[in-house]
Amino acid sequence: MGGEFFVGVLGVLILSHAAYSTIRYRSVLKITEEQFSGPPIDVVIELIAGMVLCLWAALSVPGKFLSIHPHSDENRMVALPANLDFIVFNHRGKAYPLDMDLKLN
Amino acid sequence: MVSKTEEEQLNRLENQVDNGGGGAWEYLSLLIKLKIRRSDKVLKYGVPILNDHKKRSALGPEEWTLYEQVCIAAMDCHQLDLSKDCIKVLKKKFPGSRRVGRLEAMFLEAKGLWSEAEEAYTSLLEDNQFDQVVHKRRVAMAKAQGNLSGAIELLNKYLEIFMADHEAWRELAETYVSLQMYKQAAFCYEELILAQPTVPLYHLAYADVLYTIGGLENLQAAKKYYAAAIDLTGGKNVRALFGMCLCASAIGHLAKGRNKEDKESLELQTLSAVALEKDYKQTSPSKLPLVSSCLRSLKVPL
């Protein structure tokens, strides 16, 4: 968890650095009076790296994935709950008293 | 609903508690969460927690839930003194509570004082006409007295108001099955499948009912629902696989001569037979010869 969170923070830092570099690049362009056609290649690489790190962190930090397959062990129903709202006390349990001596004190 | 992982967790916890490994409270709350009826265990592990002042106060507000759980379990095991003590404690803590009033009425039921219990439930209903649990208790009371047709009547009345209550639909279906009124039971299971289409056990129960009614059309429908159950469980439900084999065999016998979809039917039967044999080979190899000879005898010669 800690490592993954750190990777996410690193990704966000890289993305902000890319934004900062682009702003700097544009201000430099303004001074040299050239047209802005696209960010330089190192900023693009930085962007991709930051995005990948952020994606990875976003997928792994919140928790593990749950299965959506109906036949996976988490989703496969094997028993219905006992219908406890309709519980009936008039059964053979009366004839077999528990051999426990239970008392509240 | 109890899924496979939850079942495994429950079994592990039960083993641990039975062998004195602790975790009694986790076990008891899992029983409540999964709505499982293990009244003897609830008494065995719940009463010591209630008697131990330190453990009890560590539960916080959950303490009262445990009192209620133990109270109902005590009625189920006919330890009436114990449940009376629980009700006394709860009544002192929550005077005038309807939930405790329900427990008192259930206590009358457990004692077998039917008319008194009925009176108690009626007065509870006067307080709040839409108390679903009280309505259900009246159904259960009719059932406890062996008056199944009365229980059906009450359930039908209840379901007219609370149509979305699938537990009540299930109870009605099971009551109809126990009276061999399969057409009505089939209707209830249709409702259940509509309400919760992803639960394979409803498909399975519906297919069972259709197979029991019999007739070519019903058998073909049953086969489809067995297939749905197999699909939803990934072929891990043995009953659905057996049902598929039986259905295919019965259809083969009935539709001899006019074999239109025999080929598909035969394929399904062979596939489920293979799955069954594989399953038996893994879990109980000693029964494998029995199963395979039985499955072979089900095959209809073309």
Interface residues (C-beta under 8 A of the other chain):
Chain A: H69 P70 H71 S72 D73 E74 N75 R76 M77 V78 A79 L80 P81 A82 N83 L84 D85 F86 I87 V88 F89 N90 G93 K94 P97 L98 M100 L102 K103 L104 N105
Chain B: M1 V2 S3 K4 T5 E7 E8 L34 K35 I36 R37 S39 D40 L43 K44 V47 L50 N51 I72 A74 M75 D76 C77 H78 Q79 D81 L82 D85 C86 V89 M106 E109 A110 G112 Q132 V133 K136 R137 V139 A140 K143 A144 Q145 E167 R170 E171 T198 V199 P200 L201 D231 L232 T233 G234 G235 K236
